[in-house]
Amino acid sequence: MTLPRPLSDAERLDWLRLARTQNVGPVSFAQLIARYGDAGKALAALPEIASRVARGKSITIPPTDQIAREIEAAARYGAQIVASCEPAYPALLRLLDPPPPVLTLLGKASLAAEPTCAIVGARNASAAGRKIARDMAAALGKAGYVTVSGLALGIDGEAHAASLASGTIAVLGGGIDHVYPGQHDRLYAAIAEQGLILSEMPFGHRARAQDFPRRNRIITGLARGTVVVEAAERSGSLISARMAGEQGREVMAVPGSPLDPRSAGTNNLIRNGAALVRDARDVIEVLSSLPLLSVSAPPSDWLAPVHGDDAVIPASELARVREALSPHAMPLDEIARAAGVSAARAGAILMELELAGEALTYPGGLASRSV
């Protein structure tokens, strides 16, 4: 792993321009940096990639002045923009494969370096679930843990409110300045003053439904373990639990009545191996057995860089990988096997197809056809 280093102003502009480029997600960003060495060289290579792959379509790269305005707007708001290669970037999040390229931080950035635990759950939480979340967050705070959640109604809001004094981190689905839901405007203001708010999205971005899985990935990535208090059988909290497991983080769940549909998801998590926790003491027992940083899944070999002649992709290989893609996300090794190429090669090809708007790549080694 490369040692963290601060970026110069020019490097920051390039890094942010690449991160904000059309169709560049965390996986494609990591591929581009691995292939070209830095963001400036990657930006210079994008037109050539577009001419080879995009079949007449161009890749929209934000101009420098647009990115400069974003940096200035964030600074006026009191926030800072941090790249994943910089020392101020949360260390646990940097271990993700790959990490979000850029974060905007508002508040006490040092909280992300403290022992952390995520608490998530149902928006339409029961009175009992809300009390469990409050009591758990408050007790974890007294024990020295910072609570991480998503500022949603229900369990998230209770966990944040109960841990304001001890330390809480709210991860947003929209830009750092977009308070969602609006009912949490006062809680947002309190966290901005006493805790930490962060977002992967550009300043001014309004959250859309497709942004919340990325937000959930950051919530679990910031924490050594995730507690699910209440969750229906199909809910965002279960997506968070799955992501935590994929990241090598501990998944914990509070059991509930089999008669309450809000407990169906948590009970299934326990049945499938999640740690059963009743209160903060159970959570601390689980967390105290974990190392501070060595909790991430092993890196994906398909993010290995390609250089020189290997970076020149024949049209026949491009066509085979394109043909192997499904509308449903499939493991990278399955796509590579169907296309008759190595996993690393398939990853490089998928990066180019994603830039062309023909593929979607996901953290965890999955990809699909863009629909």
C-alpha positions as CSV (number, residue, x, y, z in Angstrom):
1,M,0.0,0.0,0.0
2,T,1.3,3.5,-0.9
3,L,1.9,5.7,2.0
4,P,-0.6,8.6,2.4
5,R,0.6,11.9,1.1
6,P,-1.0,15.4,0.8
7,L,-1.9,16.5,-2.7
8,S,-0.8,19.8,-4.2
9,D,-3.5,22.2,-5.4
10,A,-3.0,21.1,-9.0
11,E,-3.0,17.4,-8.1
12,R,-6.3,17.9,-6.1
13,L,-7.9,19.5,-9.1
14,D,-6.9,16.6,-11.3
15,W,-8.0,14.0,-8.7
16,L,-11.4,15.6,-8.3
17,R,-11.9,16.1,-12.1
18,L,-11.2,12.4,-12.6
19,A,-13.5,11.4,-9.7
20,R,-16.3,13.6,-11.1
21,T,-15.9,12.4,-14.7
22,Q,-19.0,10.9,-16.3
23,N,-19.1,7.1,-15.7
24,V,-16.1,7.0,-13.4
25,G,-17.0,5.2,-10.2
26,P,-14.7,4.0,-7.4
27,V,-13.7,0.8,-9.3
28,S,-13.0,2.6,-12.6
29,F,-11.1,5.4,-10.7
30,A,-8.9,2.8,-9.0
31,Q,-8.2,1.1,-12.4
32,L,-7.3,4.4,-14.0
33,I,-4.9,5.4,-11.2
34,A,-3.3,1.9,-11.2
35,R,-2.9,2.0,-15.0
36,Y,-1.6,5.6,-15.4
37,G,0.0,6.4,-12.1
38,D,-1.8,9.6,-11.3
39,A,-5.0,11.5,-12.1
40,G,-3.5,14.0,-14.5
41,K,-2.1,11.2,-16.8
42,A,-5.4,9.3,-16.5
43,L,-7.3,12.4,-17.6
44,A,-5.0,12.9,-20.6
45,A,-5.7,9.3,-21.6
46,L,-9.5,9.4,-21.5
47,P,-10.1,10.9,-25.0
48,E,-8.1,8.1,-26.5
49,I,-10.0,5.5,-24.5
50,A,-13.3,7.1,-25.7
51,S,-12.3,7.0,-29.3
52,R,-11.4,3.3,-29.0
53,V,-14.4,2.1,-27.0
54,A,-17.2,4.6,-26.9
55,R,-18.3,4.1,-30.5
56,G,-18.7,7.7,-31.4
57,K,-19.7,9.0,-27.9
58,S,-17.4,11.3,-25.9
59,I,-16.6,11.1,-22.2
60,T,-17.6,14.3,-20.3
61,I,-14.8,15.5,-18.2
62,P,-15.7,18.4,-15.9
63,P,-13.6,21.6,-16.6
64,T,-11.1,22.8,-14.1
65,D,-13.1,25.9,-13.2
66,Q,-16.1,23.8,-12.3
67,I,-14.0,21.7,-9.9
68,A,-12.4,24.9,-8.5
69,R,-15.8,26.2,-7.8
70,E,-16.8,23.0,-5.9
71,I,-13.6,23.2,-3.8
72,E,-14.3,26.9,-3.0
73,A,-18.0,26.3,-2.2
74,A,-17.1,23.5,0.2
75,A,-14.5,25.7,1.9
76,R,-17.0,28.6,2.3
77,Y,-19.4,26.0,3.9
78,G,-16.7,25.1,6.4
79,A,-16.0,21.7,4.8
80,Q,-12.8,20.1,3.4
81,I,-12.4,17.8,0.4
82,V,-10.0,14.9,1.0
83,A,-8.6,12.4,-1.5
84,S,-8.3,8.8,-0.6
85,C,-4.5,9.0,-0.9
86,E,-4.2,11.8,1.8
87,P,-3.4,11.5,5.5
88,A,-6.7,13.1,6.6
89,Y,-8.7,10.4,4.8
90,P,-10.3,7.9,7.3
91,A,-7.8,5.0,7.7
92,L,-10.5,2.2,7.9
93,L,-12.2,3.5,4.8
94,R,-8.9,3.6,2.9
95,L,-8.7,-0.2,3.3
96,L,-11.7,-0.8,1.2
97,D,-11.1,-2.3,-2.2
98,P,-11.4,0.3,-3.7
99,P,-12.1,3.2,-1.4
100,P,-14.3,6.1,-2.4
101,P,-11.9,8.4,-4.3
102,V,-13.0,11.6,-2.6
103,L,-14.8,12.6,0.6
104,T,-16.1,16.0,1.7
105,L,-15.9,16.3,5.5
106,L,-17.7,18.8,7.7
107,G,-16.9,18.9,11.5
108,K,-14.4,17.0,13.6
109,A,-12.5,14.8,11.1
110,S,-10.5,13.3,14.0
111,L,-13.6,11.3,15.0
112,A,-13.0,9.0,12.1
113,A,-9.7,7.9,13.6
114,E,-11.4,6.8,16.9
115,P,-12.8,3.3,17.5
116,T,-16.1,3.2,15.6
117,C,-19.3,1.2,15.5
118,A,-22.1,1.6,13.0
119,I,-25.7,1.4,14.1
120,V,-28.4,1.1,11.4
121,G,-32.0,-0.1,11.2
122,A,-35.6,0.6,10.2
123,R,-36.9,4.0,9.4
124,N,-40.3,3.0,10.7
125,A,-38.7,1.7,13.9
126,S,-40.8,0.5,16.9
127,A,-40.6,2.2,20.2
128,A,-38.6,-0.7,21.6
129,G,-36.2,-0.5,18.6
130,R,-35.7,3.2,19.1
131,K,-34.9,2.7,22.8
132,I,-32.4,-0.1,22.1
133,A,-30.6,2.2,19.5
134,R,-30.5,5.1,22.0
135,D,-29.3,3.1,24.9
136,M,-26.7,1.2,22.8
137,A,-25.3,4.4,21.2
138,A,-25.1,6.2,24.5
139,A,-23.4,3.2,26.3
140,L,-20.9,2.7,23.4
141,G,-20.1,6.4,23.6
142,K,-19.3,6.2,27.3
143,A,-17.0,3.2,26.4
144,G,-15.1,5.3,23.9
145,Y,-16.7,4.3,20.6
146,V,-17.9,6.7,18.0
147,T,-21.3,5.9,16.4
148,V,-21.6,5.9,12.6
149,S,-25.0,6.0,10.8
150,G,-26.8,7.5,7.9
151,L,-29.0,10.3,9.3
152,A,-32.2,8.5,8.3
153,L,-35.4,8.6,10.3
154,G,-35.9,5.9,12.9
155,I,-32.9,4.0,14.2
156,D,-30.2,6.2,12.5
157,G,-31.6,9.4,14.0
158,E,-31.9,7.9,17.5
159,A,-28.3,6.6,17.4
160,H,-27.0,9.9,16.3
161,A,-28.9,11.9,18.9
162,A,-27.8,9.7,21.7
163,S,-24.1,9.9,20.8
164,L,-23.8,13.6,20.1
165,A,-21.8,14.3,23.2
166,S,-19.5,11.3,22.9
167,G,-19.0,11.4,19.1
168,T,-21.1,10.6,16.1
169,I,-20.5,10.4,12.3
170,A,-23.3,10.9,9.8
171,V,-22.8,9.7,6.2
172,L,-25.0,11.4,3.6
173,G,-26.4,10.1,0.4
174,G,-26.4,13.6,-1.2
175,G,-23.8,16.4,-1.0
176,I,-22.5,17.6,2.3
177,D,-24.9,20.6,2.1
178,H,-28.0,18.6,1.3
179,V,-30.0,17.8,4.5
180,Y,-32.0,14.7,4.0
181,P,-34.6,14.0,5.4
182,G,-35.6,17.6,6.0
183,Q,-37.0,16.6,9.4
184,H,-33.4,16.1,10.6
185,D,-32.3,19.7,10.0
186,R,-31.6,20.4,13.6
187,L,-29.9,17.1,14.2
188,Y,-27.8,17.8,11.1
189,A,-26.8,21.2,12.6
190,A,-25.9,19.6,15.9
191,I,-23.7,16.9,14.3
192,A,-22.0,19.5,12.1
193,E,-21.1,21.4,15.3
194,Q,-20.3,18.5,17.6
195,G,-19.6,15.5,15.4
196,L,-18.7,14.8,11.8
197,I,-20.7,14.8,8.6
198,L,-19.2,13.3,5.4
199,S,-20.3,12.6,1.8
200,E,-18.8,11.0,-1.3
201,M,-21.0,13.2,-3.5
202,P,-20.3,16.6,-5.0
203,F,-21.2,19.7,-3.1
204,G,-24.8,20.7,-4.0
205,H,-25.8,17.2,-5.1
206,R,-29.3,16.1,-4.1
207,A,-29.6,12.5,-3.1
208,R,-31.2,10.0,-5.5
209,A,-32.3,6.4,-4.7
210,Q,-29.2,5.0,-6.4
211,D,-26.9,7.0,-4.2
212,F,-27.9,5.2,-0.9
213,P,-26.1,1.9,-1.5
214,R,-22.8,3.9,-1.9
215,R,-23.7,5.8,1.3
216,N,-24.3,2.5,3.1
217,R,-20.9,1.2,1.9
218,I,-19.2,4.1,3.5
219,I,-21.2,3.7,6.8
220,T,-20.0,0.1,7.1
221,G,-16.5,0.9,5.8
222,L,-16.0,3.5,8.5
223,A,-16.8,1.0,11.3
224,R,-15.1,-2.1,12.7
225,G,-18.6,-3.6,13.2
226,T,-22.2,-2.9,12.2
227,V,-25.2,-3.4,14.4
228,V,-28.6,-3.8,12.8
229,V,-31.3,-3.1,15.3
230,E,-34.5,-3.6,13.2
231,A,-34.8,-4.4,9.5
232,A,-37.5,-5.9,7.3
233,E,-36.7,-8.8,5.0
234,R,-35.9,-6.4,2.2
235,S,-34.4,-3.2,3.4
236,G,-31.4,-1.0,3.0
237,S,-30.1,-2.1,6.4
238,L,-29.7,-5.6,5.1
239,I,-27.7,-4.3,2.2
240,S,-25.5,-2.6,4.8
241,A,-25.1,-5.9,6.6
242,R,-24.1,-7.6,3.4
243,M,-21.6,-4.9,2.6
244,A,-20.1,-5.1,6.0
245,G,-19.5,-8.8,5.6
246,E,-17.9,-8.3,2.2
247,Q,-15.6,-5.7,3.7
248,G,-14.5,-8.2,6.4
249,R,-16.2,-6.2,9.1
250,E,-18.2,-7.8,12.0
251,V,-22.0,-8.0,11.5
252,M,-24.2,-7.9,14.6
253,A,-28.0,-8.0,15.0
254,V,-30.5,-7.4,17.7
255,P,-33.1,-10.2,17.8
256,G,-36.8,-9.4,17.8
257,S,-40.2,-10.9,17.9
258,P,-40.9,-13.3,15.0
259,L,-44.4,-11.6,14.9
260,D,-42.9,-8.2,14.0
261,P,-41.9,-7.9,10.3
262,R,-39.4,-5.3,11.3
263,S,-37.4,-8.1,13.0
264,A,-37.6,-10.5,10.1
265,G,-34.3,-9.2,8.6
266,T,-32.4,-9.1,11.9
267,N,-33.5,-12.6,12.9
268,N,-32.4,-13.9,9.5
269,L,-29.0,-12.3,9.9
270,I,-28.5,-14.1,13.2
271,R,-29.7,-17.3,11.7
272,N,-27.1,-16.9,9.0
273,G,-24.2,-16.2,11.3
274,A,-24.4,-12.6,12.5
275,A,-23.4,-12.1,16.1
276,L,-26.5,-11.8,18.4
277,V,-26.3,-8.7,20.5
278,R,-28.7,-7.5,23.1
279,D,-27.0,-4.4,24.4
280,A,-23.8,-2.4,24.3
281,R,-22.0,-4.9,26.5
282,D,-22.5,-7.6,23.9
283,V,-21.3,-5.2,21.1
284,I,-18.2,-4.2,23.1
285,E,-17.4,-7.9,23.7
286,V,-17.5,-8.5,19.9
287,L,-15.6,-5.3,19.0
288,S,-12.9,-5.8,21.6
289,S,-11.9,-9.0,20.0
290,L,-11.2,-7.3,16.6
291,P,-7.9,-5.6,15.5
292,L,-8.2,-1.9,14.9
293,L,-7.3,-1.9,11.2
294,S,-6.8,-5.5,9.9
295,V,-10.5,-6.1,9.4
296,S,-10.8,-5.8,5.6
297,A,-11.4,-8.5,3.0
298,P,-8.3,-9.3,0.8
299,P,-7.9,-7.1,-2.3
300,S,-9.4,-8.1,-5.6
301,D,-6.8,-9.4,-8.1
302,W,-8.8,-7.9,-10.9
303,L,-7.7,-4.4,-9.8
304,A,-4.1,-5.3,-10.7
305,P,-2.7,-2.6,-13.0
306,V,-1.9,-3.3,-16.7
307,H,0.9,-1.5,-18.4
308,G,2.6,-1.1,-21.8
309,D,1.4,-3.5,-24.5
310,D,-1.0,-5.2,-22.1
311,A,-2.9,-1.9,-21.8
312,V,-3.7,-2.1,-25.5
313,I,-6.9,-4.1,-25.7
314,P,-7.8,-5.9,-29.0
315,A,-11.3,-5.3,-30.3
316,S,-11.9,-9.1,-30.1
317,E,-11.3,-9.2,-26.4
318,L,-13.4,-6.1,-25.9
319,A,-16.3,-7.7,-27.8
320,R,-16.0,-11.0,-25.8
321,V,-16.2,-9.2,-22.5
322,R,-19.1,-7.0,-23.7
323,E,-20.9,-10.2,-24.8
324,A,-20.3,-11.9,-21.5
325,L,-22.0,-9.1,-19.5
326,S,-25.5,-9.7,-18.0
327,P,-28.1,-7.2,-16.9
328,H,-27.6,-8.7,-13.5
329,A,-24.4,-8.2,-11.6
330,M,-22.0,-11.2,-11.9
331,P,-18.7,-12.0,-10.3
332,L,-15.7,-10.8,-12.2
333,D,-14.1,-14.2,-12.4
334,E,-17.2,-15.6,-14.1
335,I,-17.2,-12.8,-16.7
336,A,-13.5,-13.4,-17.3
337,R,-14.0,-17.1,-17.7
338,A,-16.9,-16.6,-20.2
339,A,-14.8,-14.2,-22.2
340,G,-11.6,-16.3,-22.1
341,V,-9.4,-13.7,-20.5
342,S,-7.7,-13.3,-17.1
343,A,-9.5,-11.5,-14.2
344,A,-7.1,-8.6,-14.3
345,R,-7.6,-8.3,-18.0
346,A,-11.3,-8.4,-17.7
347,G,-11.1,-5.7,-15.0
348,A,-9.2,-3.5,-17.4
349,I,-11.6,-4.0,-20.2
350,L,-14.6,-3.4,-18.0
351,M,-13.1,-0.1,-16.9
352,E,-13.1,1.0,-20.5
353,L,-16.6,-0.3,-21.1
354,E,-17.8,1.5,-18.0
355,L,-16.3,4.8,-19.3
356,A,-18.2,4.2,-22.5
357,G,-21.4,3.8,-20.6
358,E,-21.8,0.1,-21.5
359,A,-21.0,-1.6,-18.2
360,L,-21.3,-1.0,-14.5
361,T,-18.6,-2.2,-12.0
362,Y,-19.2,-2.6,-8.3
363,P,-17.0,-2.9,-5.3
364,G,-16.7,-6.5,-4.3
365,G,-15.7,-7.8,-7.8
366,L,-19.1,-7.6,-9.6
367,A,-20.1,-6.1,-12.9
368,S,-23.1,-5.9,-15.1
369,R,-24.3,-4.6,-18.4
370,S,-25.4,-1.0,-18.3
371,V,-29.2,-0.8,-18.8
